[in-house]
Amino acid sequence: MQYAEGKVETWMSGVLVEMRVTNRFLTKKAIFDYGKVRRPRTDWILDFQGMICLGADNVWWTAEVENVFVKIKQGQKRAMKDYLLQMNRQLDELVVKVRSDLTKNDRKKLNALLIIDVHARDIIEGFVRDSIMEAEEF
């Protein structure tokens, strides 16, 4: 077994640097995997730590909403309604997964994501209700 030597401030700074590098790597991997791996989103969630999932999911939600606005500009007037349907399907899948046999940590992670997804869905629901067609309108 190897023990840390020297001043605690020195080796703890090294640990902090490595933690940041690792978190950055895992977050990038989660963002990449979300868009590239063709499997259920609920399985993707179980592959990463909670905060990594929350961050990557928010990145993708933002990109998807921006893409909806692009589609609307291109003439797809139902793009926001279609995205709302997609979000409701994702929420349904999360609820089914939360009700399945999970570890305590996975259940907490899914519950946190479920809360954020409900909030995101409510935002999109508001866009549909208020006929928001451009990002600058809200």
N, C-alpha and C positions, 0 to 999 in steps of 0.2 A: 504494500500500500504506500502511496506517495503522500507526503504531508506538505502543506504550504510552509514556505520558509520566508523569513524576512518580515518587514513591517506589514501589518494587516492592511494598511491603506494602499500599499503597492499591489498586493495580490488581489485585493477586493476590486481595485480599479480594473485589473485584467479580467476578472470574472464579469464585471459590468460590461466591458467592451465586448466580450464573447457572447454575452446574453443578447446584446443589441444586434450583433451580426447574425446570430441564430434567429432571432425574431424577425429581422428583415428578410432573411432567406425564406423562412417558413411562410411569411405573409405573401411574398412574391409567388411561392409555389402554390399556395392556396388560391390566389387570384388566377394563376395560369391554369391550374387543374379545374377550377370551376367552369372555365370557358372551353376547355379542350377535352375533358374526360366525359364520355357519353355514358352516364349512368345516373341513377336517381340522385337528386340534390341531397336527400336525407343521408345517403351513404357518404357523400362528399363531406358532409358536416361531421360525421363520426371519425374522419381521418385526421382532423386537426384540433388543436386546443381551442377552447372557447373564444378567447379574445381574437385569435387569428381568424376564426370563422366570422365573427362579428365584423371585423374590419374588412375582410375580403368580400363579404356579402354586401356591405355598404358600398364598396367600390363598384361592384357589379350592378347593384340597384341603380346607382347614379348613372352608370353607362347605359343601362337599359332604358331609363327614363329619357335620357338625351337622345337615344336612338328612336324612341317613340315620337319625339318632337320632329326629328328629321323625317320620319315616315309621314307625319301629318303634313309637313311642308311639301312632300312629294305627291300629295293628293290622297293619301290613305286616311280618310277622315275617321275611320273606326279604330285606328291604331291604339288610342288610349283605352277604349272599351275592351279591345282584345287583350291589352296588357293587364287590365283589371281582372279579366277572366283567368289569365295565366297566374296572377298573384293569388287569386282565390283557390286555384288548384294546388298551388304550392303550400298554402296554409292548410288545406285539407290533408295533404301528404304529411305535413309536420304533425298535425293532430294525431293521425293514425300511428306515426312513429313514436310519439310521446306515450301513447297508450300501450305500446309493445314492451317487451322485456328489455330494460336498459339498465346500465350501471347508474349509480347515483349522480356521478359527474356528467355522463352523457344526457341524462334527463334534465339536469340544470342547464346545460348548454343549449339543448333544444328548447327549453322553456324561455330562456333569454332571447333566442332567435325568434321564437314565436311572437313574443311581445313586440320586438322591433318590426317584424314583418306585418303585424296587425297595424301598427302605426303607419308603416309605409303604404299599406293597402288603403288605409283611411285617407292618406294624402292623395293617392291616385283616384280614389272615389270622389274626393272633392274636386279634382281636376275634371272628371267626367261630369259631375253635377253642375259645375260652374262653366263648362265648355272652355276650359283652358286649352288653347291651341298652340301657344308659344311659351318658351321658358321665361320670357320677359314679362309675362302677364301675372305672375304671382310674386 
